[in-house]
Amino acid sequence: MEHKLTISPSPHLFSRRSTRGIMGDVLIALLPALAVSVWVFGFDVLAVTAVAVGSCVVFEWLAGRFLLGDGGTSVGNLSAVVTGVLLAFNLPSNIPLWLVILGSFVAIGIGKMTFGGLGKNPFNPALVGRVFLLVAYPVQMTTFPPVDGVSGATPLALAKSGGLDAVDYNSLLMGFKSGSLGEVAALALLLGGLYLLARRVITWQIPVAVLGSMALFSAVLWFVNPGVYMSPLFHLLTGGAMLGALFMATDYSTSPMGWRGGLIFGTGIGVITIVIRLWGAYPEGMSFAILIMNSLVPLINKVRR
């Protein structure tokens, strides 16, 4: 056995592009949404993002250096930076910075490095950190700064409580609404998603399945009782719909292989998201839906054939 083969984690896809190059494209695609978030919420956005990115990089280096024995070299592929930005996009701009550090530790330490690092983690690390903070610190995670003097409640929260009198779709599209950093700028996120599609970093199946199933399911309910249920467009432009469909559900490590698997995976996310939004305890369900479907990826990879 002089010659040993080292098999990397799945998925085993051939590409001439490096992980660093792919992660760099993801960061470029997130820049428009980051800019809109700064415009809406101010420079607190940059503080939250910088702390999240710095903490994720430090925790990944420490885990790689002292636990996995790779010398911490994995930080060079920029995946920890992407995790930090995505985690920040799932947080309010006024969240205490120590909670950002705690969420980063959970995202990297538990959601990623515990399983062996990039490519071995079954769940999206940023969402692991986000859901932990939401469950452990619900007040801090659901207290948002007001936008233009309007209440800090998100449109989804107002709709769920019956306190949404009218819908301004232009504000929903452009980002002038309360919410997490990455929930506000639907148009900017869509532009970033189109960039990733053009660069072939992601494929269309998962985003289309997520957004299409959300639209179809909510459209049926809206048609049956428009006085109770919100329109499909409202659901697509609010909460984590665009961020989840374009940037988080499409994570290589935690999504199925093949176009059939992608359609099944995305449809499940869309349906579960609407179910939680309408009948769950939380006004938003995208994070929970993605993590639930992440757990089903091994099964989807088998049955899709």
N, C-alpha and C positions, 0 to 999 in steps of 0.2 A: 504493500500500500504506500508506495513512495509518492505517487501522484494523487492528491486529494482534491476533490471538487468542492468549492464553497457555493452553496445555493443561497441566493438572496431571498428575502421574503417576497411573497406574492403581492400584487399581480406580476406575472412575468410577461411584460410587454416590451417589445423592441422599439427603441427610439434613439435617435441620434442626439437628442437634447438631454442636458444634464438636469439633475434635480434642482440645482442652484438656478439654472436658467428658467425653469418652470416657475419656481417660487418668485423669482424676480418679476416675471410677467404678472403673477397674481398681485404682487405689491403695486405694480404700475396700475393695474385695473382697479385697485381700491383707492387710489389717490383722488379721483373726482368725488367720491362719497366722503372721504376725509375732509376735503376742502369745503364741501357743503355743510358738513357737521360743524366745522370751525366757524363758518359764517353764521349758522343758526345759534350755536351754544356758546361761542367764544373760545378763548384760548385754554380753558379747562380741558377741552378735548385733546389738545396736544399733550398736556400733563398726564392725563389718563393713558393715552396711547404710548407715550414714552416710558412710563412706569411699567405698563404691561409688557412691552417689547423687551425692555431691559431685564425685567424679572424673569421672563421666559428664557431668554438667552443665558442668564446666569444659572438658573436651575437646570437647564439642559446641559450646560458645561459641567456643572458639579456632578450631575448624575452620570454623565459619560466618563468623567475623569475618575470618580471614586467608586462607582457601582458597576458600570458596564465595562470599564477598562479600555475604552477607545480613546482615552486622552482628551475627551471633550471636543474632538474634531468635528462632530456632527453639526455643531453650530455654524459651520461654514456653508452648509447647504441652504441656509436661510429659512428652513422650515419652522424654526423656533420664532423667527421674526414674524412670519405669517400667522402663526398661532397667537402671538401677542397682539397683533393688529386685529385679528378676528375676535379675540376675547374682548378687547377694548370696544369693538363695534357692538358688542352685546351688553355693554354696561352704560349706566347713566353718566353724564358728564360731571355730575356733582357727587359721585360716590367717593367715600373716603379712600385715600390712596393705599392705606394699609390693607383694605379689602381687595384692591387690585393685585397687590403682591400675593395675598392668600389665594386668590383665584388663579393666579399664574402658577403657583406651586401645585395646586390640585390639577390644573390642566396639563402641565409638563410632568410632574412627579408621578401622578396617579393615572392620568389619562393617556400618557404616551410612554415615558421611560420605564414604567413598571412592566410594560409588555415587551420591552427590548428596543424601543425607539421607533423611528420612522419606518413605516411599512409593516410593522407588527401590531400596531394598536388597532383594536377592533372598533373603537368609538372615536368620534371627532374630539380631539383634546380640548379645543376652545369651548365646545358645548358642554363637556364634562365640567370644566371650571365654571361656566355660566350657570348651569343647573345646580351645582353645589352651592354657589352663592345665593341663588334664588330661593332654595329650600332653607338654607341656614340663616340668611339675612334678608328676609322678604321685604322689610320696610325700606332698607337702604337700596334694594334693587328695584323697587317700584316707586321711588320718590324721584320725580323728574323736575328739572327747572322749568318754569313757565316760558312760553315762547310768545313774544310780542305782548306781554301782559296777560296772556290767556292761561288758564289753569294748566298745571303740569300733568294732568291726567292724559293718557294716550287716547287716540281715537278708538282703539279696540276696547279699552276700559270703559270709556264713555258709552259706547254702543252696548256693551254687556250690561251696564247698570241702567240703561235706558235714558241716559243723560245727554245723548247726542241729538241736538235739535236739527242740524243741517250738516251736509257734507260738502266741503270745499275741495273738490278733486284737484284743482290747481295746486293748492297748498300740499295735498298729499303727494302729488307728483314731484313738486319742486323741493319739498323738505321742511316747510314751515309748520311743524307740528312737534309736540312733545314725544319723547321716546328715547330709546337707547341711541348711541352714536350712529350705528349702522342701520337703524330703522327708519330714519327720516328721509333719506334721499333716494327715492325709488328710481327717478330718472337717471341719477348719477350711477347707481348700482347697475341699472340696465345697460348703460353705456360701457361700464366696466365688463359686464358679462359678454357683450358683443365683441369687445376686444379679445377676451379669452377664447371665444369661438373662432374669431378670425385667426388667432395665433395657434389654434388647434390644441390649446391647453385643456379645454373641456369639449365634450360633444353635446349635441342638442337634446338627447333623449331624456336625461334626468331633469333638467330645467323645464322642458316642455311638459313632461309628465307631472311634475310637482304643480306648476302653475295651471296646467290644463285641468287636472283633477280638482284642484281648489275651485277653479272657475265653474266647472260643470256641476259639482256638488252644491256649491252655494247658489248657483243659478236656479237649480231645481227648487230649493227651499224658498228662494226669493220669489219665484214665480207662484208658488203655492200660497205664500203669505208675505207679501212685501212690507206689511206693516210691522212685522216682527223681525224678519231676517234682512240683513244688509245685502247690497248688490254684489255681484262677483267682482266688479271693478274696485269696490271698497276693500274687499278682502285681499286683492292682489297688491294694492298700493299701501297697505298698512302693515304694522308689525314687522316680523322678520321674513316675510314672503320672498322678496327679491334677494335679500342677503342669504337666506337659507337655500333657495333654489339654485342660485348661480355660484355661490362661493363655498358653501358648507356641505350640501348634499353631494356635491361633485368631487369631494376629496377622494383621491385615488385609493388610499389605504382602507377607507371605510365604505366604499361603494362597490356594487357588483361589477363583474366583467361582462362584456357583451351588451348589445343594444336591447335585447329582450329583458335581460336582468335589470338594465337601467330603467326601462319603462315600468316594470313591476315595482321596483324600489321607489321611484319617483311618485307613482300613483299612490302607493301606501302612505308616503309622507304627506301628500296633499290631502288625502281623506282624513287621516288622523289629525292633522292640523285643524281642519274645519270642525271636526267632532269636539276637540278640546276647546276651541274658541267658543263654540255655541253652547256646549253642555258640560264643560269641565270647570274646575275650580279657578283656573287661570284664564285671563283674557286672551293670552297667546299660547299657541301649542307647537310652534315650529321646532323649537329645540327638543322638546320631548319626542316629537314625531321622528325627527332624524335619528335620535339615539335609539328609539325602538326599532326602526328599520335597519340601523347599523347592526343590531343584534341578530337580524334575520338574513344578513348578507351571505353567510356560508350556506344556508338552506336555499336561498335564491340562486346562488351559483350552481347548485346541483340540479334543481328542478327546471331551470331555464332551458336546459337542453331538450 
